Amino acid sequence: MNTNRTTRFAGLLLAVLITVAVNGAMLLKFDSVAQEGYASNGQGPTVVTLGTVEVVAHRS
């Protein structure tokens, strides 16, 4: 087994793991803060309906 290749691969896996953990923690915290702000605001859910859009393009 090539030690240099193994070390680099382990470093890459560690970097990916740390990145996923940090981003996941940030997303969970962002979601919890958003839910708290939404709950304390007293607003109900908003439903938005968009009208139909027709796109006409010239074919050459």
C-alpha positions as protocol buffer text, in pm:
chain_id: "A"
residue {
  index: 1
  type: MET
  ca { x: 0 y: 0 z: 0 }
}
residue {
  index: 2
  type: ASN
  ca { x: 129 y: 344 z: -88 }
}
residue {
  index: 3
  type: THR
  ca { x: 152 y: 546 z: 235 }
}
residue {
  index: 4
  type: ASN
  ca { x: 157 y: 884 z: 59 }
}
residue {
  index: 5
  type: ARG
  ca { x: -159 y: 803 z: -136 }
}
residue {
  index: 6
  type: THR
  ca { x: -331 y: 667 z: 175 }
}
residue {
  index: 7
  type: THR
  ca { x: -241 y: 976 z: 376 }
}
residue {
  index: 8
  type: ARG
  ca { x: -373 y: 1209 z: 107 }
}
residue {
  index: 9
  type: PHE
  ca { x: -694 y: 1009 z: 75 }
}
residue {
  index: 10
  type: ALA
  ca { x: -743 y: 1014 z: 454 }
}
residue {
  index: 11
  type: GLY
  ca { x: -686 y: 1391 z: 454 }
}
residue {
  index: 12
  type: LEU
  ca { x: -941 y: 1437 z: 178 }
}
residue {
  index: 13
  type: LEU
  ca { x: -1196 y: 1228 z: 363 }
}
residue {
  index: 14
  type: LEU
  ca { x: -1135 y: 1423 z: 682 }
}
residue {
  index: 15
  type: ALA
  ca { x: -1176 y: 1755 z: 499 }
}
residue {
  index: 16
  type: VAL
  ca { x: -1503 y: 1639 z: 341 }
}
residue {
  index: 17
  type: LEU
  ca { x: -1631 y: 1514 z: 676 }
}
residue {
  index: 18
  type: ILE
  ca { x: -1549 y: 1842 z: 850 }
}
residue {
  index: 19
  type: THR
  ca { x: -1710 y: 2042 z: 567 }
}
residue {
  index: 20
  type: VAL
  ca { x: -2029 y: 1838 z: 582 }
}
residue {
  index: 21
  type: ALA
  ca { x: -2044 y: 1864 z: 961 }
}
residue {
  index: 22
  type: VAL
  ca { x: -1993 y: 2242 z: 967 }
}
residue {
  index: 23
  type: ASN
  ca { x: -2240 y: 2309 z: 685 }
}
residue {
  index: 24
  type: GLY
  ca { x: -2496 y: 2074 z: 838 }
}
residue {
  index: 25
  type: ALA
  ca { x: -2467 y: 2244 z: 1175 }
}
residue {
  index: 26
  type: MET
  ca { x: -2506 y: 2587 z: 1015 }
}
residue {
  index: 27
  type: LEU
  ca { x: -2814 y: 2475 z: 822 }
}
residue {
  index: 28
  type: LEU
  ca { x: -2974 y: 2325 z: 1133 }
}
residue {
  index: 29
  type: LYS
  ca { x: -2906 y: 2642 z: 1332 }
}
residue {
  index: 30
  type: PHE
  ca { x: -3039 y: 2860 z: 1050 }
}
residue {
  index: 31
  type: ASP
  ca { x: -3354 y: 2648 z: 1033 }
}
residue {
  index: 32
  type: SER
  ca { x: -3412 y: 2666 z: 1408 }
}
residue {
  index: 33
  type: VAL
  ca { x: -3364 y: 3044 z: 1412 }
}
residue {
  index: 34
  type: ALA
  ca { x: -3601 y: 3081 z: 1117 }
}
residue {
  index: 35
  type: GLN
  ca { x: -3863 y: 2863 z: 1287 }
}
residue {
  index: 36
  type: GLU
  ca { x: -3836 y: 3065 z: 1609 }
}
residue {
  index: 37
  type: GLY
  ca { x: -3873 y: 3391 z: 1420 }
}
residue {
  index: 38
  type: TYR
  ca { x: -4167 y: 3256 z: 1226 }
}
residue {
  index: 39
  type: ALA
  ca { x: -4342 y: 3128 z: 1540 }
}
residue {
  index: 40
  type: SER
  ca { x: -4289 y: 3450 z: 1737 }
}
residue {
  index: 41
  type: ASN
  ca { x: -4405 y: 3666 z: 1446 }
}
residue {
  index: 42
  type: GLY
  ca { x: -4760 y: 3534 z: 1467 }
}
residue {
  index: 43
  type: GLN
  ca { x: -4804 y: 3507 z: 1093 }
}
residue {
  index: 44
  type: GLY
  ca { x: -4977 y: 3218 z: 927 }
}
residue {
  index: 45
  type: PRO
  ca { x: -4851 y: 3039 z: 620 }
}
residue {
  index: 46
  type: THR
  ca { x: -4878 y: 3230 z: 294 }
}
residue {
  index: 47
  type: VAL
  ca { x: -4986 y: 3063 z: -27 }
}
residue {
  index: 48
  type: VAL
  ca { x: -4885 y: 3229 z: -352 }
}
residue {
  index: 49
  type: THR
  ca { x: -5033 y: 3124 z: -684 }
}
residue {
  index: 50
  type: LEU
  ca { x: -4866 y: 3239 z: -1002 }
}
residue {
  index: 51
  type: GLY
  ca { x: -5053 y: 3295 z: -1323 }
}
residue {
  index: 52
  type: THR
  ca { x: -4983 y: 3102 z: -1641 }
}
residue {
  index: 53
  type: VAL
  ca { x: -4688 y: 3225 z: -1845 }
}
residue {
  index: 54
  type: GLU
  ca { x: -4685 y: 3165 z: -2218 }
}
residue {
  index: 55
  type: VAL
  ca { x: -4354 y: 3194 z: -2398 }
}
residue {
  index: 56
  type: VAL
  ca { x: -4359 y: 3250 z: -2772 }
}
residue {
  index: 57
  type: ALA
  ca { x: -4032 y: 3216 z: -2961 }
}
residue {
  index: 58
  type: HIS
  ca { x: -3947 y: 3242 z: -3326 }
}
residue {
  index: 59
  type: ARG
  ca { x: -3798 y: 2929 z: -3480 }
}
residue {
  index: 60
  type: SER
  ca { x: -3553 y: 2975 z: -3759 }
}
